[in-house]
Amino acid sequence: MDSYSGRRSILFPIFKRTPMLTIDLNILTLLTIIVLSVLTGFWGRSRQLARKNHQIIELEREMVQAHAELLESQREYCKIEAAIKGLSIPVISIKPATKDEQPAQEQRTDNKGRGTNQPRTAS
């Protein structure tokens, strides 16, 4: 063993230990794998879009149902309001007592004109 080959094995140990891998790949096999991968991707994405579209349709149907319920309750409210307006309910007016009428119970006053329920103050 000469000194040159010994130095080379110390400096580049990777080159001596790396195994060589050889892969024989047919071009038709490669194209088939690529085509199948593309078709699988399109199929998966189309299923995902179909599920999303189905969810959107369900949500739209639910919103239309909710709006229909609101409109129905509004229609019933308008019918009830119209029925109440159409009724002739006698209204009793509340008027303040006039000066001609005496209150039902007179308030007692002392000799100075004050009510008896007021506390007396020292004068």
Number of C-alpha atoms within 10 A of each C-alpha: 5 6 7 8 9 10 10 12 12 9 9 10 10 10 10 9 8 8 8 6 6 6 6 6 8 8 9 9 10 10 11 11 12 12 12 11 12 12 12 12 11 12 12 12 12 12 11 12 12 12 12 12 12 12 12 12 12 12 12 12 12 12 12 12 12 12 12 12 12 12 12 12 12 12 12 12 12 12 12 12 11 11 10 11 10 9 8 7 8 6 6 6 6 6 6 6 9 8 7 6 7 9 10 6 6 7 10 10 12 9 7 6 8 13 13 12 10 8 8 9 5 4 3
